[in-house]
Amino acid sequence: MAQTPAARWADANDIPALLSLVHAAYRAGPESAGGWTTEAHLLDGLRATDEMVRSMIEHPSGGVLYYADPDDPARPIACCQLEWHDDSGYFGMFAVRPARQGGGIGKAVLAEAERRVTEHGCTRMRMTVLSARTDLIAFYQRRGYATTGETQPFPYGDERFGTPKRDDLTFVELVKPLG
């Protein structure tokens, strides 16, 4: 298993590299197809926009963790969005470069995210995942997350989230107690 580099908080200068990573992991061409996290069979278009990532980075109760490639610090190998509110953390925009998937980096990023929100007083972590991503939901369930039964509609018509290839997309909520 490859060693996971240390995380740092992203800043506005990192936005282009983060967008490149997120699109490669989820929807952008042959690199995306090489990883198991691709959503290309469900959605076309962007996974995130410059303004979305900027608002995550600048969030007063959160940020984006940036894991640099040890051989090229300007190129991230992983990232995730974190927020903390009262006793609840939120985990989102999780991406690992497709060529690095399956080597334990994702598990390490998730563990670090849980540790960091715990430092802010959170006793649970929550996230939302496309219901059609049963493989991804199973990944999180193996790490202690459980579906809550809560769902959210996919934002059809809002191209900031991509162009759906199906009309049945929803998000399911998963939660894990921390500590």
MIMARLO-669625 format. One line per 5 residues: number of its first residue (from 1); their letters; for each residue x, y, z of N, C-alpha, C. Coordinates in nm, 2 decimals. Each point is the difference from the previous one (the first is absolute). Layout:
BEGIN
NUM) A) X/Y/Z/X/Y/Z/X/Y/Z; ...
This chain:
BEGIN
1) MAQTP) 0.08/-0.12/0.00/-0.08/0.12/0.00/0.09/0.12/0.00; -0.03/0.10/-0.09/0.08/0.12/-0.01/-0.03/0.09/0.12; 0.10/0.07/0.05/-0.02/0.09/0.11/-0.08/0.12/-0.04; -0.09/0.04/0.08/-0.08/0.12/-0.03/0.07/0.12/0.04; 0.02/0.10/-0.09/0.06/0.12/0.04/-0.08/0.08/0.10
6) AARWA) 0.06/0.09/0.07/-0.07/0.08/0.10/-0.10/0.09/-0.07; -0.11/0.03/0.06/-0.10/0.09/-0.05/0.03/0.15/0.04; -0.04/0.09/-0.08/0.01/0.14/0.04/-0.14/0.06/-0.05; -0.03/0.12/0.06/-0.12/0.06/-0.05/0.03/0.07/-0.13; -0.09/-0.02/-0.09/0.01/0.06/-0.14/-0.02/0.15/0.01
11) DANDI) 0.05/0.08/-0.09/-0.03/0.14/-0.02/-0.04/0.03/-0.14; -0.04/0.12/-0.03/-0.05/0.04/-0.13/0.09/-0.04/-0.11; 0.13/0.00/0.02/0.10/-0.03/-0.10/-0.01/-0.15/-0.05; -0.06/-0.08/0.09/-0.02/-0.14/-0.03/-0.12/-0.04/-0.08; -0.09/0.09/-0.03/-0.13/-0.03/-0.06/0.02/-0.07/-0.14
16) PALLS) 0.08/0.05/-0.09/0.02/-0.07/-0.13/0.04/-0.14/0.02; 0.10/-0.03/0.09/0.05/-0.13/0.02/-0.11/-0.09/0.06; -0.07/0.05/0.09/-0.11/-0.07/0.07/-0.11/-0.04/-0.10; -0.04/0.10/-0.09/-0.10/-0.03/-0.10/0.05/-0.11/-0.09; 0.12/0.00/-0.04/0.06/-0.10/-0.09/-0.01/-0.14/0.07
21) LVHAA) 0.04/0.00/0.12/-0.01/-0.13/0.08/-0.14/-0.05/0.01; -0.09/0.08/0.04/-0.14/-0.04/0.02/-0.06/-0.05/-0.13; 0.02/0.08/-0.11/-0.05/-0.05/-0.13/0.06/-0.12/-0.05; 0.13/-0.02/0.03/0.07/-0.13/-0.04/-0.06/-0.11/0.08; -0.03/0.02/0.12/-0.04/-0.11/0.08/-0.15/-0.04/-0.03
26) YRAGP) -0.08/0.09/-0.04/-0.14/-0.03/-0.02/-0.05/0.00/-0.14; 0.05/0.09/-0.09/-0.07/0.01/-0.13/0.09/0.02/-0.12; 0.12/0.04/0.01/0.08/0.05/-0.11/0.08/-0.11/-0.07; -0.06/-0.05/-0.11/0.08/-0.08/-0.09/0.06/-0.12/0.05; 0.11/-0.04/-0.07/0.06/-0.14/0.02/0.06/-0.01/0.15
31) ESAGG) 0.05/0.11/0.06/0.05/-0.02/0.13/-0.11/-0.03/0.10; -0.12/0.06/-0.02/-0.11/-0.04/0.09/-0.05/-0.14/-0.02; 0.00/-0.05/-0.12/-0.04/-0.14/-0.03/0.10/-0.10/0.07; 0.12/0.04/0.03/0.10/-0.09/0.06/-0.03/-0.01/0.15; -0.08/0.07/0.06/-0.03/-0.01/0.15/-0.14/-0.05/0.02
36) WTTEA) -0.02/-0.05/0.13/-0.13/-0.06/0.03/-0.10/0.11/0.05; 0.05/0.12/0.01/-0.10/0.10/0.05/-0.07/0.08/-0.11; 0.03/-0.03/-0.12/-0.06/0.07/-0.11/-0.16/0.01/0.01; -0.05/0.11/-0.04/-0.14/0.02/-0.01/-0.04/0.02/-0.15; 0.09/-0.02/-0.09/-0.02/0.03/-0.14/-0.12/-0.08/-0.06
41) HLLDG) -0.03/-0.11/0.06/-0.12/-0.07/-0.05/-0.13/0.06/0.05; 0.01/0.09/0.09/-0.12/0.06/0.06/-0.02/0.15/-0.04; 0.11/0.07/-0.02/0.00/0.14/-0.02/0.11/0.04/-0.10; -0.03/0.10/-0.08/0.10/0.07/-0.09/0.02/0.14/0.07; 0.10/0.06/-0.06/0.03/0.14/0.05/0.08/0.01/0.12
46) LRATD) 0.00/0.12/0.06/0.08/0.03/0.11/-0.04/-0.07/0.13; 0.09/-0.03/0.09/-0.03/-0.05/0.13/0.00/0.11/0.10; 0.08/0.11/-0.03/0.01/0.12/0.09/0.04/0.11/-0.09; -0.03/0.12/0.05/0.04/0.13/-0.07/0.10/0.07/0.09; 0.07/0.10/-0.06/0.09/0.08/0.07/-0.06/0.07/0.12
51) EMVRS) -0.12/0.06/-0.02/-0.07/0.07/0.11/-0.04/-0.10/0.11; -0.04/-0.12/-0.04/-0.04/-0.10/0.11/0.12/-0.03/0.08; 0.12/-0.03/-0.06/0.12/-0.04/0.07/0.05/0.12/0.09; -0.01/0.12/-0.06/0.04/0.12/0.07/-0.08/0.02/0.13; -0.13/-0.02/-0.01/-0.09/0.01/0.12/0.03/-0.11/0.10
56) MIEHP) 0.04/-0.12/-0.04/0.04/-0.10/0.09/0.13/0.04/0.07; 0.10/0.05/-0.07/0.13/0.04/0.06/-0.02/0.11/0.09; -0.09/0.10/-0.03/-0.02/0.12/0.08/-0.10/-0.02/0.11; -0.06/-0.12/0.01/-0.11/-0.02/0.10/0.05/0.03/0.14; -0.07/0.08/0.08/0.05/0.04/0.13/0.01/-0.12/0.10
61) SGGVL) -0.08/-0.11/-0.02/0.01/-0.12/0.08/0.03/-0.12/-0.08; 0.11/0.01/-0.07/0.04/-0.11/-0.09/0.11/0.03/-0.09; 0.02/-0.08/-0.10/0.10/0.02/-0.10/0.02/-0.12/-0.09; 0.10/0.00/-0.08/0.03/-0.12/-0.08/0.14/-0.05/0.03; 0.01/-0.12/0.03/0.13/-0.07/0.03/0.07/-0.03/-0.13
66) YYADP) 0.13/0.03/-0.02/0.07/-0.02/-0.12/0.12/-0.09/0.03; 0.00/-0.11/-0.07/0.11/-0.10/0.01/0.09/0.01/-0.13; 0.12/0.05/0.02/0.08/0.02/-0.12/0.07/-0.12/-0.04; 0.03/-0.02/-0.13/0.08/-0.10/-0.05/0.14/0.02/0.05; 0.07/-0.09/0.06/0.13/0.02/0.06/0.10/0.04/-0.11
71) DDPAR) -0.02/-0.05/-0.13/0.09/0.03/-0.11/-0.03/0.13/-0.07; -0.12/0.06/0.03/-0.05/0.12/-0.07/-0.10/0.07/0.09; 0.04/0.08/0.10/-0.09/0.06/0.10/-0.11/0.08/-0.06; 0.02/0.05/-0.13/-0.11/0.08/-0.06/-0.11/-0.09/-0.05; 0.02/-0.13/0.00/-0.10/-0.10/-0.05/-0.06/-0.08/0.12
76) PIACC) -0.12/0.02/0.03/-0.06/-0.07/0.12/-0.03/-0.15/-0.04; 0.02/-0.09/0.09/-0.04/-0.14/-0.02/-0.13/-0.03/0.07; -0.04/0.09/0.09/-0.13/-0.02/0.07/-0.05/0.13/0.06; -0.13/0.01/0.03/-0.05/0.12/0.07/-0.14/-0.04/0.06; -0.04/0.08/0.09/-0.14/-0.01/0.05/-0.04/0.13/0.06
81) QLEWH) -0.13/0.02/0.00/-0.06/0.12/0.06/-0.04/-0.04/0.14; 0.02/0.09/0.10/-0.05/-0.02/0.13/-0.07/0.12/0.05; -0.11/-0.02/0.08/-0.07/0.11/0.07/-0.03/-0.06/0.14; -0.01/0.09/0.09/-0.04/-0.03/0.14/-0.10/0.10/0.05; -0.11/-0.06/0.06/-0.11/0.08/0.05/-0.05/-0.07/0.13
86) DDSGY) 0.01/0.07/0.11/-0.04/-0.06/0.13/0.07/-0.13/0.01; -0.08/-0.11/0.01/0.06/-0.13/0.03/0.02/-0.09/-0.13; -0.03/0.07/-0.12/0.00/-0.08/-0.12/0.10/0.05/-0.10; 0.08/-0.09/-0.05/0.09/0.03/-0.11/-0.06/-0.04/-0.13; 0.04/0.06/-0.11/-0.04/-0.04/-0.14/0.12/-0.03/-0.08
91) FGMFA) -0.01/-0.11/-0.08/0.11/-0.04/-0.08/-0.05/0.00/-0.15; 0.07/0.07/-0.08/-0.05/0.00/-0.14/0.12/0.02/-0.10; -0.03/0.01/-0.13/0.10/0.02/-0.11/0.13/-0.08/0.03; -0.03/-0.13/0.03/0.11/-0.09/0.02/0.05/-0.06/-0.13; 0.13/0.02/-0.03/0.06/-0.05/-0.12/0.14/-0.06/0.02
96) VRPAR) 0.03/-0.11/-0.06/0.13/-0.05/-0.01/0.04/-0.02/-0.15; 0.11/0.04/-0.03/0.05/-0.02/-0.14/-0.02/-0.14/-0.04; -0.07/-0.03/-0.12/-0.03/-0.14/-0.03/0.12/-0.10/0.00; 0.12/0.05/-0.04/0.11/-0.09/0.00/0.05/-0.04/0.14; -0.05/0.08/0.10/0.04/-0.03/0.14/-0.11/-0.07/0.08
101) QGGGI) -0.11/-0.02/-0.06/-0.11/-0.07/0.07/0.03/-0.14/0.03; -0.05/-0.05/0.11/0.01/-0.14/0.03/0.13/-0.03/0.09; 0.08/0.11/0.03/0.12/-0.02/0.07/-0.01/0.05/0.15; -0.12/0.03/0.04/-0.01/0.04/0.14/-0.01/0.15/0.03; 0.02/0.08/-0.10/0.00/0.15/0.01/-0.14/0.04/0.05
106) GKAVL) -0.10/-0.05/-0.07/-0.14/0.04/0.03/-0.03/-0.02/0.15; 0.04/-0.12/0.05/-0.03/-0.03/0.14/0.07/0.09/0.09; 0.13/0.04/-0.03/0.08/0.09/0.08/-0.06/0.14/0.00; -0.05/0.05/-0.12/-0.06/0.13/-0.01/-0.13/0.00/0.09; -0.08/-0.10/-0.01/-0.12/0.00/0.08/0.03/0.00/0.15
111) AEAER) 0.10/-0.08/0.04/0.04/0.00/0.14/0.05/0.14/0.05; 0.08/0.06/-0.09/0.05/0.14/0.04/-0.12/0.09/0.01; -0.09/0.00/-0.10/-0.12/0.08/0.01/-0.08/-0.01/0.13; -0.02/-0.13/0.03/-0.07/-0.03/0.13/0.07/0.06/0.12; 0.14/-0.01/0.00/0.08/0.05/0.11/-0.01/0.15/0.01
116) RVTEH) 0.00/0.07/-0.12/0.00/0.14/0.00/-0.14/0.06/0.05; -0.11/-0.06/-0.04/-0.13/0.05/0.04/-0.02/-0.03/0.15; 0.06/-0.11/0.05/-0.01/-0.03/0.14/0.07/0.11/0.08; 0.11/0.05/-0.05/0.07/0.12/0.06/-0.09/0.12/0.02; -0.10/0.01/-0.08/-0.09/0.11/0.00/-0.13/-0.03/0.08
121) GCTRM) 0.01/-0.11/0.08/-0.12/-0.03/0.08/-0.10/-0.09/-0.06; 0.02/-0.05/-0.12/-0.10/-0.08/-0.07/0.00/-0.14/0.06; -0.12/-0.06/0.02/-0.02/-0.13/0.05/-0.05/-0.10/-0.11; -0.02/0.06/-0.12/-0.05/-0.08/-0.11/0.05/0.06/-0.13; 0.01/-0.08/-0.10/0.03/0.05/-0.14/-0.11/-0.04/-0.09
126) RMTVL) -0.05/0.09/-0.08/-0.10/-0.03/-0.10/0.05/0.03/-0.14; -0.07/-0.06/-0.10/0.03/0.02/-0.14/-0.12/-0.04/-0.08; 0.00/0.04/-0.12/-0.10/-0.04/-0.10/0.07/-0.07/-0.12; -0.06/-0.10/-0.05/0.05/-0.08/-0.11/-0.12/-0.03/-0.10; 0.04/0.00/-0.12/-0.11/-0.03/-0.10/-0.05/-0.15/0.03
131) SARTD) -0.13/-0.01/0.00/-0.05/-0.13/0.04/0.04/-0.11/-0.10; 0.02/0.03/-0.13/0.04/-0.09/-0.10/0.15/-0.05/0.02; 0.07/0.06/0.09/0.14/-0.04/0.03/0.01/-0.10/0.11; -0.06/-0.12/-0.02/-0.01/-0.10/0.10/0.14/-0.05/0.04; 0.10/0.00/-0.09/0.14/-0.04/0.04/0.06/0.10/0.09
136) LIAFY) -0.03/0.13/-0.02/0.06/0.11/0.08/-0.07/-0.01/0.14; -0.13/-0.02/0.00/-0.07/-0.01/0.13/0.05/-0.11/0.08; 0.03/-0.12/-0.06/0.05/-0.11/0.06/0.14/0.03/0.06; 0.08/0.08/-0.07/0.14/0.04/0.05/-0.02/0.07/0.13; -0.09/0.10/0.00/-0.02/0.07/0.13/-0.06/-0.08/0.11
141) QRRGY) -0.09/-0.09/-0.04/-0.06/-0.09/0.11/0.11/-0.09/0.06; 0.10/-0.04/-0.08/0.11/-0.08/0.06/0.08/0.08/0.09; -0.01/0.13/0.00/0.07/0.09/0.09/-0.09/0.06/0.11; -0.11/-0.07/0.02/-0.08/0.04/0.12/-0.12/0.10/-0.03; -0.02/0.04/-0.13/-0.11/0.09/-0.03/-0.12/-0.08/-0.03
146) ATTGE) -0.12/0.06/0.04/-0.13/-0.07/-0.02/-0.09/0.10/-0.07; -0.08/-0.05/-0.09/-0.10/0.08/-0.06/-0.11/0.04/0.10; -0.05/0.12/-0.01/-0.09/0.05/0.10/-0.15/-0.01/-0.05; -0.02/-0.03/-0.12/-0.13/0.00/-0.06/-0.04/0.14/-0.06; 0.08/0.10/0.03/-0.02/0.13/-0.06/0.05/0.01/-0.14
151) TQPFP) -0.07/0.06/-0.09/0.04/0.02/-0.13/-0.01/0.15/-0.04; 0.07/0.03/-0.11/-0.01/0.14/-0.05/-0.01/-0.02/-0.15; -0.08/0.08/-0.07/-0.01/-0.01/-0.14/0.13/0.05/-0.07; 0.03/-0.06/-0.12/0.11/0.05/-0.08/-0.04/0.14/-0.06; 0.09/0.10/0.00/-0.04/0.13/-0.06/-0.01/0.00/-0.15
156) YGDER) -0.10/-0.07/-0.05/-0.02/0.00/-0.15/-0.01/0.14/-0.05; 0.06/0.03/-0.11/-0.01/0.13/-0.06/0.11/0.10/0.04; 0.08/-0.04/0.10/0.11/0.09/0.05/0.13/-0.06/-0.05; 0.05/0.05/-0.11/0.11/-0.05/-0.07/0.13/0.00/0.09; 0.00/0.07/0.11/0.12/0.00/0.09/0.02/-0.14/0.05
161) FGTPK) -0.10/-0.08/0.00/0.01/-0.14/0.06/0.01/-0.11/-0.11; 0.00/0.05/-0.13/0.01/-0.10/-0.11/-0.13/-0.02/-0.07; 0.01/-0.07/-0.11/-0.12/-0.03/-0.08/-0.04/-0.15/0.02; -0.11/-0.03/0.07/-0.03/-0.13/0.03/-0.04/-0.09/-0.13; 0.04/-0.12/0.00/-0.03/-0.10/-0.10/-0.12/-0.08/0.04
166) RDDLT) -0.05/0.02/0.12/-0.12/-0.08/0.05/-0.09/0.10/0.07; -0.13/-0.04/0.01/-0.09/0.09/0.07/-0.04/-0.05/0.14; 0.08/-0.09/0.05/-0.04/-0.06/0.13/0.11/0.03/0.11; 0.09/0.10/-0.02/0.11/0.03/0.09/-0.05/0.07/0.13; 0.04/-0.05/0.11/-0.02/0.06/0.13/0.13/-0.02/0.08
171) FVELV) 0.01/0.08/0.11/0.10/-0.02/0.09/-0.05/-0.07/0.13; 0.08/-0.09/0.06/-0.03/-0.06/0.12/0.10/0.06/0.11; -0.05/0.01/0.12/0.08/0.05/0.11/0.06/-0.12/0.07; 0.13/0.02/0.03/0.07/-0.10/0.09/0.06/0.07/0.12; 0.00/-0.07/0.11/0.05/0.07/0.13/0.08/-0.11/0.07
176) KPLG) 0.11/0.05/0.07/0.08/-0.09/0.08/0.02/0.08/0.13; -0.02/-0.07/0.12/0.04/0.06/0.13/0.15/0.00/0.01; 0.05/0.11/0.05/0.15/0.01/0.02/0.03/0.00/0.15; 0.13/-0.04/0.02/0.05/0.01/0.14/-0.01/-0.12/0.08
